[in-house]
Amino acid sequence: MAVLFLLLRCYLNYLSPHKSYVAACIRHVSQLLIARSRFQWIRTLEIDRNRVKGVDGGSKGFIVGAGKSLMSVKASFSNVVNVLLDWDDVHNGDHCSWRGVSCDNHSFSVVSLNLSNLNLGGEISPSIGDLRNLQSIDLKGNHLTGQIPDEIGNCGDLRTLDLSGNLLYGDIPFSISKLKQLEELNLKNNQLTGPIPSTLSQIPNLKNLDVRGNNLTGTIPDNIGNCTSFEILDISYNQITGEIPYNIGFLQVATLLMYWLFIAVNATRRSLQGNRLSGKIPEVIGLMQALAVLDLSENELVGPIPPILGNLSYTGKLYLHGNKLTGNIPPELGNMSKLSYLQLNDNLLVGRIPAELGQLGELFELNLASNYLEGPIPKNISSCTALNQLNVYGNRLNGSIPSGFQNLDSLTSLNLSSNYFKGRVPVELGRIVNLDTLDLSNNDFSGPVPASVGDLEHLLRMNLSRNYLDGPVPAEFGNLRSIQILDMSFNKLSGKIPVELGQLQNINTLMLRNNNLHGGIPVQLTNCFSLNYLDISFNNFSGDIPSTNNFSRFPPESFSGNPLLCGNWLGSVCGPSERGPKGPPKLVILHMDMAVHTYEDIMRVTENLSAKYIIGYGATSTVYKCILKNSKVIAVKRLYSQYTHNSREFETELETIGSIKHRNLVCLHGYSLSPNGNLLFYDYMPNGSLWDLLHDDNTVMEAVDQEVSITCMDLGLVRKTFQLALLCTKKHPSERPNMHEVARVLVSLLPPPVTKPSMLPTKALNYTEFVANTEAKKQPHQHHQGDNSASDAQWFVRFGEVISKNSL
């Protein structure tokens, strides 16, 4: 007041003509301010001295007590050497200056403790309950273990308690219910067990309860509706069971706040087993007008979606996926004008997609995948111009793609796979300029692929597989400069691979298998340096396989089923300079039942040996099923005509099998020498493959004659015979025994004949050693450059040694 009085006098003197009075007045004010400053400094010094000595009316100071409590808290931690160096009551008695500690400016009591993300271990000391003036505790993001101490309930002024992201276990203590000022309780991502305390409803101001990512069990407390101050309730990623309480709909307040209700589980966190809420969705939830997010996903909820949810006019996100919900999608959901995310996937929903969903002008994501929805996609879905992702995978939808989809400028992901859509792929798809994912696989689309799809410059993944698409691969696909995965397999595509695909520098996967593509493999594909996976198998490609860049690393499976394809790649059946026989095809008839047929007849019936007639393939041949015009079924075995050993193999088969008739040998009816390869015409055997029989104990004996099944009860001998047969089907001739060697092995499997005592018994062949030596050929052998047959020769030497030791 003295200073104010002097300032007033100075102002009045300033108005007078005597300037000396003004100067004197200013000197008086300055002296007074200096004196008060010195007094304040002395008083502050005295207060600091009292803080150190604990002077508090003659008793032990509460400030010293707070320091001791903090030292007890520190003692229960580990890994504190580098992060809590200044917590030292010997060398630094001012605990208010310690890291993470905040004090009140007047009482100097501890009001905040923030030790988050310091990599602390150990436990939370019960001494934390002695800091009774704490208003905030933040210990998140450490490695604290043990239980939450009951003493924490003594911090009566606590408003925020965040212990998330630790390793705490045990129950949530009921003493937390004593914290009447608590507004935020965050215990997420720990290992807490037990139920959610029903006494939490006694905290009148609690706004945020987050206990997700624990192992909590039991049910949602029935009195949860009493927590009328809730703004966020998140109990996801737990093992909560039972039904959703009906009175959960009472979570309302008068003011328009954005309430969040999470009762969900994230599918990527199944290790926590999630919640298992059952029963129906309470209709009373539809009365929670202020609800911003409703997430009941990944539970075991049943029954229909309540139509009253359409009243949630402020709800922006509705997640009901991963339950067992049934019935139709309520058309009333189209009234949720603020809805931006609607996920109803992975349920048991039936019926049609309601056209009312087209009213959702703010809809960003619509996921209806994996249900039993039928009918077409409503055309007015195209009115959802904010739509970014549309997923209807795995339903029973039909019809065609609405042409109005071209108006969805914001659409980046379109998944219509595994439905019954038909018709042509609309040209308008090429106008969805921001599309990065397009999946139309496993439908009934037909016709050519529109060239306009090549205009989707942002496209990353496109899957058109398993349809009935025909025509060529558009050359415009070379403009898909961002494409990483392109799958057009299992269609009826024809023509050649466009050389423009060599411009795709970012492509990682190219799948064109099981089509009718022909011609050579463009050498330009070797410029696709990011290409790691290629599958062009089961087409009609011919010519040489490029041998440079990444093509040298592709496995044989990438090219199988193209018998006219040659190249220097591992497992190739031909060299790049070799070709099949020239001249007109020649058909040789060995049995009269083939006499009425011509080579052209067989080609016409099998559509030039189309891939759809393939019933099996091996290292040296592909087998096709052919039904002749007299209804006789034969198997056409096409030998890879470029095989260097092919000529001798073909002659051997004709000389041995063609002249032998036996009930246990498949009959060879004829053969053909043609540009499509050397063809052998056998009886069709409908009982599966030797591999299946060999690896099924229940069917091995069924594969042999009944008389053998009766007389040969040693299943091991039968399996050894089958294994010998498999050795005869190895990929290269050098890996297979000849007929003389096979005969010796078969004889060794027979029971030894009865011999006279004076005769020396014949030495039995060691079958295990035989198989081991045969399999040894698979291992790589070191040999000098130029001696390419060294490994084969070594194997024959070892095999011969085994045979010579077991002569007949």
Steps between C-alpha positions, in 0.01 A plus 500: 500500500791730577633456150160573346462812717840630390421429135179703534692792652755481217223520245348805668843670524551427134199719428652786705763745363756405771708228334729463806209345686465240227866394521482469878191291476662256258800463736267409787324234292831345390633478855180340618510235223865417577421458869206270429714294260764445770235398749349252255842346431566457872155344548555260209835400645335428833235285332766301315685451828181372659445261205845349555479482881137398513387791716123475530378652823755308704403154366665287236425661162262335257740595219773275641236225525418538130868467413529180702190360331646575161825326598294193599331509162840516333629209708230271361599582140785348301697642206508837676875567486492720192151644514449597867847629586367818658270305738752538784380638834860519627645727234179658375238552768269694269282214376286744302793532257532125449424353159133439442390664827277807506402687816240755597642855490365590844492182710792329318317167525546250216204530260632319191727203435591435136753220442357376172707321233819478707549123467451458873467154648406375842171566676283790613576566866211523750672820614339675207189513716684737741501770230142591580495824305578334170269604220669312215701175482647406161716186492402377153739334256734333749561140604344510843375172644316393811158610612349846520538589872180549698658808660450690177146552619636742765581760236163667538572792268603277209341597169716304251646154549686355200679167552458377141761311301662311787503141626273544800296200608238410755160657556401861461495611869162600637673785686505695173130556560601734787647747251191720472683766295629250242416592140733277297597140579729341240616145572518372141760254368596326821437149632224578743253226587176465685178692447433864433419636850135591523597768755650711220147633453548681834752738342272788407731689263659208311503586131756268349530131593748310281589143601551348155774249432488312829367163609194623684219250538145495625217713371442868444373633837122537504528845656714633214207720405552702820826640362325790334822701464663248264641638179722206411442141609747252349508142627624345174765229461389315813305186579176660611201270466127520545248738354516875463306652793175661399563811710813581298264723309484733801850632421365843404551860610312817425780666307589386149829317556645241265487179695698197395394150588751229421422139581714347230797281428752551226542194277878548499509454879344155519775394737296674768201293385281807489167556658227242468193712549188308414131565469334764290587864449278694746261726316549761770836582340298665228397764756859614559461800275844647575690182415786571260650151465331166565734201475360159597720308258662157533271358764232232497197722470196343336166606368413784265645848480247721684340741251491759780874549449395716209411767757870553583519814294835609648675163472788509254631144538298180534704180538298179535729266307617159616185389681216260423240758412215379281214645302500786255695822505247754636415767242481740797880511507467733205374765747838521677593817321842539668608139438842471338600141591259206473651156555254209507735239355547146630148440624205290383300778339264417216279683253592790278715806550245771587486779247464745793874472562538720195376788717818496710674795344794488746559124475874433469520122545234234435598143586235229453740212428446137602125491544218340303374808322324455166386706207678784322688797639251789518570755232464792739808386693664713232351799683740444791757726344721501811536119483864394523476124556229255389533132593228242430730197474358153565125548460243379248460826316425495130427733215749736345722779624303826505631735234446786746808389691692729268370786716679370809802723462617431857487119468841339554403136573232293326464132597217308331672160512340159568146583395285424195544821307480452125509692178783707371743703703369851438715745310405759762728337758789670325361835608532439875824691493612447862450123509800312644342158568264318262391142577239339274629144542291185528188628323331432168624800305545435130610679188818694442683702760435868422807690390383796707618322816848590381418864583503429876842646561476461880404132490719285725316165507265350241351151520278383213567128548247215484249652263413435138683794350621455144686691238852637531678658792462871422820665386380804697590315820849620430381838627435364849830640623411457869371142478661251738274194475322395178304172504299394193536124545228239439319680220471448123742767392661453161763668292849593606647671803525868405856625478373816673494311831876539499443863600363400843795584720313451829329170428578231756257223406372402153261205478361388162472125557225280356402707199531448124788741449755409235810626330831580658584664829589863426861567579385842622375333820862469607489877550250456786769497765250490789333184367549232767215262421397388152249228409416445134448125533242302305472711191625439149820701506786400275847611416785580731470610861711810569802412706612842623427707809228367731391228254803300603352467850142395422422138596387239244144524630477844343510347151356147534220390272650676198656205316632709213683742725879474509772675697813476709329487839532256787291193427440581136405211276666648192770733384431830326601374156297180500160464335240233443466283189420668172264394224138379510382307805524123482251271674596136558221259601595200713147374577203491269273690741696812401478436127195717441666808655739752357747738653266788418217328690709488816609861464142611448364311800775632730487850347865471394592350835347781703604535864147427621539135391818445703466222757864484604852594410848386590862567429492389136136514397152643543193270495165605351160336514342437160150365430494361146197513273420136580481607871821319580715687752875503450792677663722703268854523633690785339876458538705815514638478147796722577642263759851399394434142610154500343576306182642199680231511767228511238646204308541301820139547598380392156723191491421373848147604588351499149586132448398371842151410611447438869210561732723708731638722223318799357421436136670723243256551210717716280732796472558810294798708397383859469604863548300491824737238635523123492163364608425162656140375518430282806201356676349753738548395866237670722628396844737787580877517520766276641606777736159506669498124539855487632436755774167362620529187714132426450526475122841345438364145511200603292734596218623145444324191379277321744709184481807701594311661789424154632841340453719802581408632841829687543395855427864608521591297192210650309613850590857421396368391162313827463810692604694321231235608252547861609874469443417408142316832454782731598538818300816415308590159353831514686301486821306188404612135513486299177278197455777253576566671834128514578472125439780431747329711767164331445659157531665606824157575646381143439518245783825302482456154339541185704864391458688189582718517811815468293412794277607853588199732532465776245595835646186718525509851368519763775194703400573783743848538358356494147255781572764701685741472209225590256396806701863605531484613141288795610789656688729734305840357408818691439645441156743669268382740237436324174408167659126554515417131536730435796221486759297257288799280442582493870146396580508214247827377651351496850179340375694238311694415814175437687367281218826305461492408867153358456523294181222261421 
